[in-house]
Amino acid sequence: MLELRNVSFEANDEMGTTEILRDINLTIGDRKFVVITGPNGGGKSTMAKLIAGIKKPTSGSILYDGEDITELGITERAEKGIGFAFQQPVRFKGIQVIDLLRIASGEELSVAKACEYLSEVGLCARDYINREVNASLSGGELKRIEIATVMARKPRMSVFDEPEAGIDLWSFQNLISVFEKMRAEIRDSSIVIISHQERILSIADEIVVLDRGGTIAKQGDAKTIIPDIIGTEAAVDSCERLKY
Amino acid sequence: MLKMDDIQKRLLEEVADLHDVPVGAYNLRANGKSVGRNSTDEIVITPKEDVSGIDIRIKDGTKNQSVHIPVVLSESGLRETVYNDFYIGEDCDVLIVAGCGIDNCGVQDSEHDGVHRFFVGKNSRMKYVEKHYGSGDGRGKRILNPVTEVYMEEGSSVEMEMVQIKGVDSTKRTTKAVLGENAHMAVRERLMTHGEQTAGSVYEVVLDGDGSSADVVSRGVARERSYQKLDLKIVGNAACSGHTECDSIIMDEGRILAVPSLEANNVEAALIHEAAIGKIAGDQLIKLMTLGLTEAEAEEQIINGFLK
């Protein structure tokens, strides 16, 4: 179980201090599929990064299974079972897909097992296993590989930061089924997805809607929340999202 | 079995992945002397009479054969220049593995300067692998100044893998190539320097024949206070295509000067150069840390991948 207690985050730049998240209180229970949505600039990605330890809150605390992890770094949180998928997957010169999957699994992963993870995200393993994770891969391919690395890590809590961002519509339609499968097979893990996508929202156990001020505007199950937010920036269908 | 001590055997393993005498033709040189040599029916190795070095003659049509000519130095203060000439016949397909390992535990500098010339015959393919490595904790420097010249006839193709990853205090690498009609060359150079090391690498690839092409890529990592200068030049004298790329990572107080250059002397020459220098991207470190690596482990993985 993950708890955010009175978490605030301020960003400092030349323009001064901007408040991104204000006094957030949120609990994500075990075996839950939670979608965090809201308008652009509402602090969704910041919240994902706070959970993974990539950013530290300005105030407040983060508890994981009752332990205060606020001061723990990225590596320590990864070791505790928190996984994170980037909105913009990172490219590496020379590092192959199998290398990343091996690092993620923390063991000498066999090629056969690595291929299973790639097949899970709809990639023909034979074609990709030895590819470099570099600019020769498309946005959709990188996104799938990113998700495969999180799967290979087998985290108890996975955080996906806008999996729909930066990929074409066709790729995203296929990617949704990956999340639907994850939802169906959720066991002892929890999944947090930052998303505006109606189809992702519709399979959530719980939806958290942030507002522009960086606070939680609404929170509840999908049936209750979706009618309120449909047609807004927080929940769009596949064609609408092309406008954003 | 080889008549070599443990240090020499370790160096041999580092530079040529050899535990014992290789299969096929070879010449093993240790502390200034040949300690093993073998010719085959197709590949004949003979010592030079005027200077230190060997001639390697490969008969026309020799396919799927290899030549190993590693050099190891474990005696402090030894300085040598060795001239090796490779005459590769027509329609061959061969692998040539060179490389030099220096272990210097003494106070005097040790230096090996290998001058290699390759004459690649019509329609022949050659893969050349050269690894340089240094070890030892003496104050004496480990110095390697290789000179490589490649002359390629019509339709020939050459792939070169040049690697220097560790322990060489000072290196000046000079590589020249002249390509005939429809000849193709691909170079992959990997350099890593650390401590106070300096490395200079100069390439001049001359595309003389119509339809010739070259792809010269150098990747370097300069750590601590080391310095690298990369000077990659392609000259197009015909209807040809050439690409040169210097791609470097700097760390700590490392410095790199990259000077890719092109000279087109024919309107049909199509030449491109690229150069990039930068530190390891923060996102790359973060990604690997979210997979459970520490920052230092992430850094090593990124460098290992980059230099692979």
Interface residues (C-beta under 8 A of the other chain):
Chain A: A52 I54 G73 I74 T75 A78 E79 G83 F84 F86 Q88 P89 V90 F92 K93 G94 I95 Q96 D99 L100 I103 A104 G106 T149 R153
Chain B: R219 D247 A281 D283 Q284 I286 K287 L288 M289 T290 L291 G292 L293 T294 E295 Q301 I302 N304 G305 F306 L307 K308
